[in-house]
Amino acid sequence: MPISDPQALRLSRRYGARLALIQSRSARRLVVAWLSLNSFREADEEEFAQLANPILDVAQDTSQALTIGYYGNLVPDVRSVVKQVRVERVSLDGPFTVARKALDLGKSSTEASQTAARRFPSMVTDEVMRAQGELNVQVDSIGLVAGYRRIPSGSTCRYCVRTAAQRYFSERSARNVGHRNNGILTCDCRVEPIFGETDPGRTINSDFVAELKAAEASKGETSEYFDVDGGGITATDRPDASPDTGQ
């Protein structure tokens, strides 16, 4: 028996909160591993990879297990079709590039390390979202997917917020609209399948669009960033620090 819309919404919010917890814990562990390094040489890159790979493996495994459980609550057939699979690891040299660039700009070693550490939340998000994408590819095979949608959370740019109200025909097209900075995601969005046998149309969340317009009106000006959570949408100012320079 299909679950009701209020039940599906509660499940989605609970899933998003637990997924965010996995990502934040993994990012904190990466920061601890990063701060244990003594320098930014090639030897340190190898040491960091040995510390970081197990952390990212756990992030992939736990997020995929959570996603399969969530999808299975929506459509029980998913549990028998979708299996966990590891995705190829992203390059781990990004933080070293950022740290070295910061040193070249005259920052101290401590400042360079802290600047690079800001990269880890988006690095983990990228890892988890790609792992989820592999599951979505498998979900397509059950024949009950009417499209895909983006689910924004946390600090999200105007473009990604607006695309969250649209349906996409493929998981890849939904994921590729995300903003990136040097290959790293800059918006906290995830992609979920729209389960169903009928065409839901292009605009799939008119209530969300209305909330977005109200948030823009309350700001009194055109805002480029929004905080999106279970309580609604709030227009915000642009984040103070960029992932690469901290400026």
PyMOL commands that set and color helices and strands:
alter all, ss='L'
color gray80, all
select helices_A, chain A and resi 5-35+42-74+78-81+94-104+109-117+120-142+158-163+171-175+206-219
alter helices_A, ss='H'
color red, helices_A
select strands_A, chain A and resi 145-152+154-157+180-181+184-185+189-195+225-229+232-236
alter strands_A, ss='S'
color yellow, strands_A
deselect
rebuild
show_as cartoon
